[in-house]
């Protein structure tokens, strides 16, 4: 029986992927810092992080470039302190790389 669970739903599978560079886009009017995050393995994980970040004040938009089992890029548009973003991601159960 093959299982493709994720860290939020069950046992996570490990996939080696190349590191994804952070990106920045200032076209939306606010700052758009990107965070390298591990532990995201599926759309449910991405949704959990998106909801956690959208609950923060002054977050305008959240974009996730999902690299299942690897290093995903989370970009947050708005005026929110980076430490607040990191805490929200970590509280959702994922790891922000420094």
Protein Blocks (a to p, Z undefined) as FASTA:
>chain_A
ZZdddfklmccdddddddddddddfknopacdddddehiabfklmmmmmmmmmmpghiab
dcddddehiacddddedjddfklmmmmmmmnopacdZZ
